């Protein structure tokens, strides 16, 4: 790179740095974050669990509520429970396996009762509501009740909601919304889910 190009590059980078520094300076509000991770791609729950691990790694408290995937072995649960993270797990599995709306609704409601307790506990820094979007879509949980619990949680508590098809009211309420897009998936090519990678 010529000296002239190096100077241009340095000037561009300095301008970027100044813009980032200005944004950091302006971001002074401290509050818990509500994040929604949605979309059709793989990795929504994994992303949520990564943030739970980050939280626990800083010596903070997290709790996890698992809707839908409760019947599956879960590597993250195996690890995080040993680190003291409490889990509330909906044990009925996927709705297309049980095909029993009443049983699924009761299981969702029971799991949600524990979630509500954690959403009122100011000693918990982060709550992961894994696959909550389905519970709202299938009307197993009342959306208004979910919104109220999120709005009334402790001021510094962060919450992550994962799942496809997040309701518009959840994404509007959220501070951060990430969409995971499906470009290609091994399952579509007939590759079996792999322990330690997929679960």
Buried (B, 14 or more C-beta within 10 A) or exposed (E): EEEEEEEEEEEEEEEEEEEEEEEEEEEEEEEBBBBBBBBEBBBBBBBBBEBBBEBBEEEBBBBBBBBBBBBBEBBBBEBBEEEEBBBBBBEBBBBEEBEEEEEBBBBBBEBBEBBBEBBEBEEBBBBBBBBBBBBBBBEBBEBEEBBEBBEEBBEEBBBBBBBBEBBEEBBEBBEEBBEBEEEEEEEEEEEEEEEEEBB
